[in-house]
């Protein structure tokens, strides 16, 4: 199945155009042993103090601009922080049950 047909079928099923699952990783940038995926529908700017990702999304005919800013020097990735938050919430649920 070609890429355009896959995107069209996804849009017909979900009503969402430009979702991450249809955006392909074009390449990965490496900085100090850390990797950042670069998607075909996003622009990534690597600065000395921060990394900024800009992306435009069209959902149900409405245009959204998403801008994510991450510190350039950090011991933990955003994924590490999200997993820690999930673990904390699960611990709270376990103790309150």
The first five atom37 places (N, CA, C, CB, O) and aatype in JSON, in Angstrom:
{
  "aatype": [20, 20, 20, 20, 20, 20, 20, 20, 20, 20, 20, 20, 20, 20, 20, 20, 20, 20, 20, 20, 20, 20, 20, 20, 20, 20, 20, 20, 20, 20, 20, 20, 20, 20, 20, 20, 20, 20, 20, 20, 20, 20, 20, 20, 20, 20, 20, 20, 20, 20, 20, 20, 20, 20, 20, 20, 20, 20, 20, 20, 20, 20, 20, 20, 20, 20, 20, 20, 20, 20, 20, 20, 20, 20, 20, 20, 20, 20, 20, 20, 20, 20, 20, 20, 20, 20, 20, 20, 20, 20, 20, 20, 20, 20, 20, 20, 20],
  "atom_mask": [
    [1, 1, 1, 1, 1],
    [1, 1, 1, 1, 1],
    [1, 1, 1, 1, 1],
    [1, 1, 1, 1, 1],
    [1, 1, 1, 1, 1],
    [1, 1, 1, 1, 1],
    [1, 1, 1, 1, 1],
    [1, 1, 1, 1, 1],
    [1, 1, 1, 1, 1],
    [1, 1, 1, 1, 1],
    [1, 1, 1, 1, 1],
    [1, 1, 1, 1, 1],
    [1, 1, 1, 1, 1],
    [1, 1, 1, 1, 1],
    [1, 1, 1, 1, 1],
    [1, 1, 1, 1, 1],
    [1, 1, 1, 1, 1],
    [1, 1, 1, 1, 1],
    [1, 1, 1, 1, 1],
    [1, 1, 1, 1, 1],
    [1, 1, 1, 1, 1],
    [1, 1, 1, 1, 1],
    [1, 1, 1, 1, 1],
    [1, 1, 1, 1, 1],
    [1, 1, 1, 1, 1],
    [1, 1, 1, 1, 1],
    [1, 1, 1, 1, 1],
    [1, 1, 1, 1, 1],
    [1, 1, 1, 1, 1],
    [1, 1, 1, 1, 1],
    [1, 1, 1, 1, 1],
    [1, 1, 1, 1, 1],
    [1, 1, 1, 1, 1],
    [1, 1, 1, 1, 1],
    [1, 1, 1, 1, 1],
    [1, 1, 1, 1, 1],
    [1, 1, 1, 1, 1],
    [1, 1, 1, 1, 1],
    [1, 1, 1, 1, 1],
    [1, 1, 1, 1, 1],
    [1, 1, 1, 1, 1],
    [1, 1, 1, 1, 1],
    [1, 1, 1, 1, 1],
    [1, 1, 1, 1, 1],
    [1, 1, 1, 1, 1],
    [1, 1, 1, 1, 1],
    [1, 1, 1, 1, 1],
    [1, 1, 1, 1, 1],
    [1, 1, 1, 1, 1],
    [1, 1, 1, 1, 1],
    [1, 1, 1, 1, 1],
    [1, 1, 1, 1, 1],
    [1, 1, 1, 1, 1],
    [1, 1, 1, 1, 1],
    [1, 1, 1, 1, 1],
    [1, 1, 1, 1, 1],
    [1, 1, 1, 1, 1],
    [1, 1, 1, 1, 1],
    [1, 1, 1, 1, 1],
    [1, 1, 1, 1, 1],
    [1, 1, 1, 1, 1],
    [1, 1, 1, 1, 1],
    [1, 1, 1, 1, 1],
    [1, 1, 1, 1, 1],
    [1, 1, 1, 1, 1],
    [1, 1, 1, 1, 1],
    [1, 1, 1, 1, 1],
    [1, 1, 1, 1, 1],
    [1, 1, 1, 1, 1],
    [1, 1, 1, 1, 1],
    [1, 1, 1, 1, 1],
    [1, 1, 1, 1, 1],
    [1, 1, 1, 1, 1],
    [1, 1, 1, 1, 1],
    [1, 1, 1, 1, 1],
    [1, 1, 1, 1, 1],
    [1, 1, 1, 1, 1],
    [1, 1, 1, 1, 1],
    [1, 1, 1, 1, 1],
    [1, 1, 1, 1, 1],
    [1, 1, 1, 1, 1],
    [1, 1, 1, 1, 1],
    [1, 1, 1, 1, 1],
    [1, 1, 1, 1, 1],
    [1, 1, 1, 1, 1],
    [1, 1, 1, 1, 1],
    [1, 1, 1, 1, 1],
    [1, 1, 1, 1, 1],
    [1, 1, 1, 1, 1],
    [1, 1, 1, 1, 1],
    [1, 1, 1, 1, 1],
    [1, 1, 1, 1, 1],
    [1, 1, 1, 1, 1],
    [1, 1, 1, 1, 1],
    [1, 1, 1, 1, 1],
    [1, 1, 1, 1, 1],
    [1, 1, 1, 1, 1]
  ],
  "atom_positions": [
    [[0.85, -1.18, 0.0], [0.0, 0.0, 0.0], [0.9, 1.24, 0.0], [-0.97, 0.0, 1.23], [1.83, 1.34, 0.8]],
    [[0.61, 2.17, -0.91], [1.44, 3.36, -0.95], [1.09, 4.31, 0.2], [1.27, 4.08, -2.3], [0.02, 4.2, 0.8]],
    [[1.99, 5.22, 0.48], [1.88, 6.12, 1.63], [0.63, 6.98, 1.59], [3.1, 7.01, 1.72], [-0.06, 7.12, 2.6]],
    [[0.32, 7.56, 0.41], [-0.85, 8.42, 0.31], [-2.15, 7.66, 0.58], [-0.91, 9.07, -1.06], [-3.07, 8.19, 1.21]],
    [[-2.23, 6.43, 0.11], [-3.43, 5.62, 0.34], [-3.56, 5.3, 1.82], [-3.38, 4.32, -0.5], [-4.67, 5.31, 2.37]],
    [[-2.43, 5.0, 2.48], [-2.45, 4.71, 3.91], [-2.94, 5.94, 4.69], [-1.05, 4.28, 4.39], [-3.75, 5.8, 5.61]],
    [[-2.44, 7.13, 4.34], [-2.87, 8.35, 5.02], [-4.35, 8.6, 4.78], [-2.03, 9.56, 4.54], [-5.07, 8.98, 5.7]],
    [[-4.81, 8.4, 3.55], [-6.22, 8.6, 3.22], [-7.11, 7.66, 4.02], [-6.46, 8.39, 1.73], [-8.14, 8.07, 4.55]],
    [[-6.72, 6.4, 4.1], [-7.52, 5.43, 4.86], [-7.56, 5.79, 6.34], [-6.97, 4.0, 4.67], [-8.59, 5.67, 7.0]],
    [[-6.41, 6.22, 6.87], [-6.36, 6.64, 8.27], [-7.3, 7.83, 8.5], [-4.91, 7.01, 8.69], [-8.03, 7.87, 9.49]],
    [[-7.29, 8.79, 7.59], [-8.15, 9.97, 7.72], [-9.62, 9.57, 7.67], [-7.85, 10.98, 6.61], [-10.42, 10.07, 8.46]],
    [[-9.99, 8.67, 6.76], [-11.38, 8.24, 6.66], [-11.84, 7.5, 7.92], [-11.57, 7.35, 5.43], [-12.99, 7.62, 8.32]],
    [[-10.95, 6.74, 8.53], [-11.31, 5.99, 9.74], [-11.4, 6.88, 10.97], [-10.29, 4.9, 9.99], [-12.29, 6.71, 11.8]],
    [[-10.47, 7.85, 11.09], [-10.36, 8.62, 12.33], [-10.78, 10.08, 12.22], [-8.96, 8.57, 12.8], [-11.09, 10.7, 13.23]],
    [[-10.79, 10.63, 11.0], [-11.06, 12.06, 10.85], [-9.86, 12.91, 11.21], [-12.24, 12.45, 11.69], [-9.98, 14.13, 11.31]],
    [[-8.71, 12.28, 11.42], [-7.5, 12.99, 11.82], [-6.51, 12.95, 10.67], [-6.89, 12.38, 13.11], [-6.19, 11.88, 10.15]],
    [[-6.01, 14.11, 10.29], [-4.98, 14.19, 9.26], [-3.73, 14.8, 9.88], [-5.46, 15.03, 8.03], [-3.81, 15.86, 10.49]],
    [[-2.59, 14.15, 9.74], [-1.35, 14.67, 10.29], [-0.99, 14.08, 11.64], [-1.43, 16.15, 10.42], [-0.17, 14.65, 12.36]],
    [[-1.57, 12.95, 12.0], [-1.24, 12.31, 13.27], [0.17, 11.74, 13.21], [-2.27, 11.2, 13.61], [0.68, 11.45, 12.13]],
    [[0.78, 11.57, 14.37], [2.15, 11.06, 14.39], [2.27, 9.69, 13.74], [2.65, 10.98, 15.82], [3.29, 9.38, 13.15]],
    [[1.21, 8.87, 13.85], [1.33, 7.54, 13.27], [1.43, 7.57, 11.75], [0.15, 6.7, 13.69], [1.85, 6.58, 11.15]],
    [[1.04, 8.68, 11.1], [1.2, 8.77, 9.65], [2.44, 9.57, 9.25], [-0.05, 9.41, 9.03], [2.83, 9.59, 8.09]],
    [[3.06, 10.24, 10.22], [4.28, 10.99, 9.94], [5.47, 10.07, 10.12], [4.41, 12.24, 10.86], [5.59, 9.39, 11.14]],
    [[6.33, 10.04, 9.15], [7.49, 9.16, 9.22], [8.7, 9.89, 9.77], [7.8, 8.59, 7.84], [8.88, 11.08, 9.55]],
    [[9.53, 9.16, 10.49], [10.79, 9.71, 10.97], [11.72, 9.8, 9.77], [11.41, 8.83, 12.12], [12.04, 8.79, 9.15]],
    [[12.14, 11.02, 9.45], [13.01, 11.23, 8.3], [14.47, 10.91, 8.65], [12.89, 12.69, 7.8], [15.19, 10.31, 7.84]],
    [[14.89, 11.3, 9.83], [16.22, 10.97, 10.32], [16.26, 11.27, 11.81], [17.32, 11.78, 9.56], [15.33, 11.84, 12.36]],
    [[17.34, 10.87, 12.46], [17.51, 11.15, 13.87], [18.76, 12.0, 14.07], [17.6, 9.84, 14.69], [19.82, 11.74, 13.49]],
    [[18.62, 13.02, 14.89], [19.75, 13.87, 15.25], [20.37, 13.31, 16.53], [19.32, 15.37, 15.43], [19.64, 12.88, 17.43]],
    [[21.68, 13.32, 16.61], [22.37, 12.84, 17.8], [23.19, 13.98, 18.39], [23.27, 11.63, 17.47], [23.94, 14.65, 17.69]],
    [[23.03, 14.18, 19.69], [23.77, 15.23, 20.4], [24.16, 14.67, 21.75], [22.92, 16.55, 20.54], [23.29, 14.35, 22.56]],
    [[25.42, 14.56, 22.02], [25.93, 14.05, 23.31], [25.34, 12.69, 23.68], [25.63, 15.06, 24.41], [25.0, 12.46, 24.84]],
    [[25.22, 11.81, 22.72], [24.71, 10.47, 22.98], [23.2, 10.36, 23.09], [25.31, 9.95, 24.21], [22.69, 9.28, 23.37]],
    [[22.47, 11.46, 22.89], [21.01, 11.45, 22.94], [20.47, 11.65, 21.53], [20.46, 12.55, 23.9], [21.03, 12.41, 20.75]],
    [[19.39, 10.96, 21.23], [18.82, 11.01, 19.88], [17.47, 11.69, 19.88], [18.7, 9.6, 19.3], [16.68, 11.52, 20.81]],
    [[17.21, 12.47, 18.84], [15.92, 13.14, 18.66], [15.38, 12.75, 17.29], [16.06, 14.69, 18.79], [16.02, 13.02, 16.28]],
    [[14.19, 12.12, 17.24], [13.62, 11.8, 15.94], [13.12, 13.06, 15.25], [12.47, 10.78, 16.08], [12.52, 13.92, 15.89]],
    [[13.37, 13.18, 13.96], [12.91, 14.32, 13.18], [11.84, 13.81, 12.2], [14.1, 15.01, 12.41], [12.13, 13.01, 11.31]],
    [[10.61, 14.29, 12.38], [9.49, 13.85, 11.56], [9.38, 14.71, 10.31], [8.18, 13.91, 12.36], [9.83, 15.86, 10.29]],
    [[8.78, 14.15, 9.28], [8.68, 14.86, 8.01], [7.77, 16.08, 8.08], [8.18, 13.92, 6.95], [7.89, 16.97, 7.25]],
    [[6.87, 16.14, 9.07], [5.96, 17.27, 9.17], [6.31, 18.21, 10.32], [4.54, 16.77, 9.34], [5.46, 18.95, 10.8]],
    [[7.56, 18.17, 10.76], [8.0, 19.02, 11.87], [9.35, 19.65, 11.54], [8.1, 18.21, 13.18], [10.14, 19.12, 10.77]],
    [[9.59, 20.81, 12.16], [10.87, 21.49, 12.04], [11.51, 21.51, 13.42], [10.71, 22.94, 11.46], [10.87, 21.9, 14.4]],
    [[12.77, 21.09, 13.49], [13.47, 21.04, 14.76], [14.65, 22.01, 14.72], [13.97, 19.59, 15.07], [15.43, 22.01, 13.77]],
    [[14.75, 22.85, 15.76], [15.85, 23.8, 15.88], [16.67, 23.41, 17.11], [15.33, 25.28, 16.0], [16.15, 23.36, 18.22]],
    [[17.96, 23.13, 16.9], [18.85, 22.77, 17.98], [19.67, 23.99, 18.35], [19.76, 21.58, 17.59], [20.53, 24.42, 17.59]],
    [[19.4, 24.55, 19.54], [20.15, 25.7, 20.02], [21.11, 25.29, 21.13], [19.21, 26.79, 20.53], [21.16, 24.11, 21.5]],
    [[21.86, 26.25, 21.65], [22.82, 25.94, 22.71], [22.12, 25.62, 24.03], [23.78, 27.08, 22.91], [22.6, 24.79, 24.8]],
    [[20.99, 26.29, 24.31], [20.31, 26.09, 25.58], [19.01, 25.31, 25.48], [20.03, 27.41, 26.2], [18.5, 24.82, 26.49]],
    [[18.46, 25.2, 24.27], [17.18, 24.5, 24.12], [17.01, 23.93, 22.71], [16.02, 25.44, 24.44], [17.64, 24.38, 21.76]],
    [[16.15, 22.94, 22.62], [15.75, 22.36, 21.34], [14.27, 22.66, 21.18], [16.05, 20.81, 21.27], [13.47, 22.4, 22.08]],
    [[13.9, 23.21, 20.02], [12.51, 23.6, 19.76], [11.99, 22.81, 18.56], [12.4, 25.13, 19.5], [12.65, 22.72, 17.52]],
    [[10.8, 22.24, 18.71], [10.15, 21.52, 17.62], [8.85, 22.23, 17.28], [9.88, 20.03, 18.0], [8.05, 22.51, 18.17]],
    [[8.65, 22.54, 16.01], [7.42, 23.17, 15.53], [6.72, 22.21, 14.58], [7.71, 24.53, 14.83], [7.36, 21.58, 13.73]],
    [[5.41, 22.09, 14.72], [4.64, 21.19, 13.88], [3.27, 21.79, 13.63], [4.52, 19.78, 14.53], [2.66, 22.36, 14.54]],
    [[2.78, 21.67, 12.4], [1.42, 22.08, 12.07], [0.57, 20.85, 11.89], [1.38, 22.97, 10.8], [0.98, 19.89, 11.24]],
    [[-0.63, 20.88, 12.48], [-1.54, 19.74, 12.39], [-2.9, 20.23, 11.91], [-1.66, 19.02, 13.75], [-3.35, 21.3, 12.31]],
    [[-3.54, 19.46, 11.07], [-4.89, 19.75, 10.64], [-5.79, 18.63, 11.18], [-4.99, 19.87, 9.08], [-5.66, 17.48, 10.78]],
    [[-6.69, 19.0, 12.1], [-7.6, 18.03, 12.71], [-9.02, 18.52, 12.5], [-7.29, 17.83, 14.23], [-9.39, 19.6, 12.95]],
    [[-9.81, 17.7, 11.81], [-11.2, 18.02, 11.49], [-11.33, 19.42, 10.91], [-12.08, 17.89, 12.73], [-12.21, 20.19, 11.3]],
    [[-10.45, 19.75, 9.97], [-10.52, 21.02, 9.27], [-9.96, 22.21, 10.02], [-11.9, 21.29, 8.93], [-9.95, 23.32, 9.49]],
    [[-9.5, 22.01, 11.24], [-8.92, 23.1, 12.02], [-7.42, 22.95, 12.07], [-9.51, 23.13, 13.45], [-6.9, 21.85, 12.27]],
    [[-6.72, 24.06, 11.9], [-5.25, 24.07, 11.87], [-4.72, 24.35, 13.27], [-4.72, 25.13, 10.86], [-5.15, 25.3, 13.93]],
    [[-3.79, 23.53, 13.73], [-3.16, 23.7, 15.03], [-1.64, 23.81, 14.83], [-3.51, 22.52, 15.98], [-1.07, 23.11, 13.99]],
    [[-1.01, 24.67, 15.59], [0.44, 24.77, 15.59], [0.92, 24.33, 16.96], [0.92, 26.24, 15.26], [0.52, 24.88, 17.98]],
    [[1.78, 23.33, 16.96], [2.3, 22.78, 18.21], [3.79, 23.11, 18.3], [2.07, 21.23, 18.29], [4.55, 22.83, 17.38]],
    [[4.17, 23.71, 19.4], [5.57, 24.07, 19.62], [6.02, 23.44, 20.94], [5.77, 25.64, 19.64], [5.42, 23.68, 21.98]],
    [[7.07, 22.62, 20.88], [7.61, 21.97, 22.07], [9.02, 22.5, 22.29], [7.61, 20.41, 21.92], [9.81, 22.59, 21.35]],
    [[9.34, 22.84, 23.53], [10.66, 23.37, 23.87], [11.25, 22.49, 24.97], [10.58, 24.88, 24.33], [10.62, 22.25, 26.0]],
    [[12.48, 22.02, 24.73], [13.16, 21.15, 25.67], [14.54, 21.73, 25.98], [13.28, 19.71, 25.11], [15.19, 22.28, 25.09]],
    [[15.0, 21.6, 27.23], [16.34, 22.07, 27.54], [17.38, 21.24, 26.78], [16.61, 22.01, 29.06], [17.21, 20.04, 26.61]],
    [[18.43, 21.88, 26.33], [19.46, 21.18, 25.56], [20.3, 20.27, 26.44], [20.36, 22.19, 24.85], [20.72, 19.19, 26.01]],
    [[20.54, 20.69, 27.67], [21.36, 19.89, 28.58], [20.47, 19.4, 29.71], [22.57, 20.72, 29.12], [19.97, 20.19, 30.51]],
    [[20.27, 18.1, 29.77], [19.45, 17.52, 30.82], [19.86, 16.07, 31.02], [17.95, 17.62, 30.48], [20.35, 15.41, 30.1]],
    [[19.64, 15.58, 32.22], [19.96, 14.18, 32.49], [18.8, 13.26, 32.11], [20.3, 13.99, 33.98], [19.0, 12.06, 31.9]],
    [[17.57, 13.83, 32.02], [16.39, 13.01, 31.76], [15.67, 13.51, 30.51], [15.44, 13.03, 32.97], [15.53, 14.72, 30.31]],
    [[15.23, 12.6, 29.69], [14.48, 12.95, 28.49], [13.02, 13.21, 28.89], [14.58, 11.83, 27.41], [12.61, 12.82, 29.98]],
    [[12.25, 13.85, 28.02], [10.82, 14.01, 28.31], [10.12, 12.65, 28.53], [10.13, 14.76, 27.17], [9.21, 12.55, 29.35]],
    [[10.55, 11.63, 27.82], [9.97, 10.3, 28.0], [10.28, 9.77, 29.4], [10.5, 9.33, 26.93], [9.41, 9.18, 30.04]],
    [[11.51, 9.98, 29.88], [11.87, 9.57, 31.24], [10.95, 10.23, 32.26], [13.34, 9.91, 31.55], [10.48, 9.59, 33.19]],
    [[10.71, 11.52, 32.09], [9.87, 12.28, 33.03], [8.42, 11.81, 32.97], [9.94, 13.78, 32.73], [7.76, 11.69, 34.0]],
    [[7.93, 11.53, 31.77], [6.55, 11.05, 31.63], [6.39, 9.68, 32.28], [6.15, 10.99, 30.14], [5.39, 9.43, 32.95]],
    [[7.35, 8.8, 32.08], [7.28, 7.47, 32.71], [7.34, 7.58, 34.23], [8.43, 6.58, 32.2], [6.64, 6.83, 34.93]],
    [[8.15, 8.49, 34.76], [8.21, 8.69, 36.21], [6.87, 9.2, 36.74], [9.33, 9.69, 36.56], [6.42, 8.77, 37.8]],
    [[6.22, 10.11, 36.0], [4.91, 10.61, 36.4], [3.87, 9.49, 36.41], [4.46, 11.74, 35.47], [3.07, 9.39, 37.34]],
    [[3.89, 8.65, 35.39], [2.97, 7.51, 35.33], [3.2, 6.58, 36.52], [3.13, 6.74, 33.99], [2.24, 6.14, 37.16]],
    [[4.46, 6.28, 36.82], [4.78, 5.42, 37.96], [4.26, 6.02, 39.26], [6.28, 5.19, 38.05], [3.72, 5.3, 40.1]],
    [[4.43, 7.34, 39.44], [3.96, 8.01, 40.66], [2.45, 7.91, 40.78], [4.38, 9.49, 40.65], [1.93, 7.64, 41.86]],
    [[1.73, 8.12, 39.67], [0.27, 8.03, 39.69], [-0.19, 6.6, 40.0], [-0.32, 8.49, 38.35], [-1.15, 6.41, 40.74]],
    [[0.5, 5.62, 39.45], [0.15, 4.22, 39.73], [0.38, 3.88, 41.19], [0.96, 3.28, 38.83], [-0.41, 3.15, 41.79]],
    [[1.46, 4.41, 41.77], [1.73, 4.19, 43.2], [0.64, 4.81, 44.05], [3.1, 4.76, 43.58], [0.2, 4.2, 45.03]],
    [[0.2, 6.02, 43.7], [-0.88, 6.67, 44.45], [-2.16, 5.85, 44.41], [-1.14, 8.08, 43.89], [-2.83, 5.68, 45.42]],
    [[-2.5, 5.32, 43.22], [-3.7, 4.51, 43.08], [-3.6, 3.23, 43.9], [-3.93, 4.17, 41.61], [-4.59, 2.79, 44.49]],
    [[-2.42, 2.63, 43.94], [-2.22, 1.4, 44.69], [-2.38, 1.63, 46.19], [-0.83, 0.82, 44.39], [-2.99, 0.81, 46.88]],
    [[-1.84, 2.76, 46.69], [-1.92, 3.05, 48.12], [-3.32, 3.5, 48.55], [-0.92, 4.12, 48.48], [-3.7, 3.3, 49.71]],
    [[-4.08, 4.1, 47.64], [-5.41, 4.58, 48.01], [-6.48, 3.51, 47.84], [-5.77, 5.79, 47.19], [-7.61, 3.7, 48.29]],
    [[-6.15, 2.4, 47.19], [-7.15, 1.34, 46.98], [-7.27, 0.4, 48.12], [-6.83, 0.56, 45.76], [-8.06, -0.54, 48.08]]
  ]
}
